[in-house]
C-alpha cells in the first residue's frame, strides 16, 4: 500500500507529535528499507523475456522429441498388429 505525499506528511506529523522526531524518522526509514527489499526480491523472482524465450525453446525441442517417439511407438504397434494378423492367417 502506497501513501500519497499529503497522507505521508500528515502521518509523519501525527507520529512525530506522539513519538518524537527521531523515532518517527527511524520508523519511516525502516518501512522504506523493508519495502525496497521486498520490491527487489519480487523483481528477482519475475520472469524476463530471456527466461520466456528459453522456456519456449525447450518446449519446442521437447515437442519435436515427443513426436519422434510417438512415430516410433506407432510403427512398433503396426508391426505387432501385422505379426498377430499373419499368425492368425497362417493357422
C-alpha positions in Angstrom: 0.0 0.0 0.0 1.5 3.3 -1.1 0.6 6.5 0.6 0.5 9.8 -1.3 2.8 12.6 -0.2 0.0 14.5 1.6 -1.0 11.5 3.6 2.6 10.7 4.4 3.3 14.2 5.6 0.1 14.1 7.8 1.1 10.7 9.2 4.7 11.9 9.9 3.4 15.0 11.8 1.0 12.9 13.9 3.7 10.3 14.8 6.4 12.9 15.5 4.0 14.6 17.9 3.4 11.4 19.8 6.7 9.5 19.4 9.2 12.3 18.7 11.1 13.2 15.5 14.0 10.7 15.9 11.7 7.7 16.4 9.4 8.7 13.6 12.3 9.1 11.2 13.7 5.8 12.2 10.3 4.1 11.7 9.9 5.7 8.2 13.4 4.6 7.2 12.7 1.1 8.4 9.5 0.9 6.4 11.2 2.4 3.3 14.1 -0.1 3.5 11.7 -3.0 4.1 9.5 -2.0 1.2 12.6 -1.6 -1.1 13.9 -5.0 -0.1 10.5 -6.5 -0.8 10.3 -4.9 -4.2 13.8 -6.1 -5.1 13.0 -9.6 -4.0 9.9 -9.6 -6.2 11.8 -8.3 -9.2 14.4 -11.1 -8.8 11.6 -13.7 -9.0 9.9 -12.3 -12.1 10.5 -13.9 -15.4 12.3 -11.9 -18.1 12.0 -12.1 -21.8 15.1 -14.2 -22.0 13.6 -16.7 -19.5 10.5 -17.0 -21.6 12.5 -17.4 -24.8 14.5 -20.2 -23.2 11.3 -21.9 -22.0 9.8 -21.7 -25.5 12.9 -23.2 -27.0 12.9 -26.1 -24.5 9.2 -26.7 -25.1 9.7 -26.8 -28.9 12.6 -29.2 -28.5 10.5 -31.4 -26.2 7.6 -31.3 -28.6 9.8 -32.5 -31.5 11.3 -35.2 -29.4 7.8 -36.4 -28.3 6.5 -36.5 -31.9 9.6 -38.6 -32.9 8.9 -41.1 -30.2 5.2 -41.2 -31.0 6.0 -42.3 -34.6 8.4 -44.9 -33.3 5.7 -46.3 -31.0 3.1 -46.3 -33.8 5.5 -48.2 -36.1 6.1 -50.7 -33.4 2.3 -51.1 -32.9 1.7 -51.6 -36.6 4.4 -54.2 -36.8 3.0 -56.0 -33.8 -0.5 -56.0 -35.3 0.8 -57.2 -38.6 2.6 -60.0 -36.9 -0.5 -61.1 -34.9 -2.6 -60.9 -38.1 -0.1 -63.1 -40.0 -0.1 -65.7 -37.2 -4.0 -65.9 -37.5 -3.9 -66.1 -41.2 -1.3 -68.9 -41.3 -3.5 -71.1 -39.0 
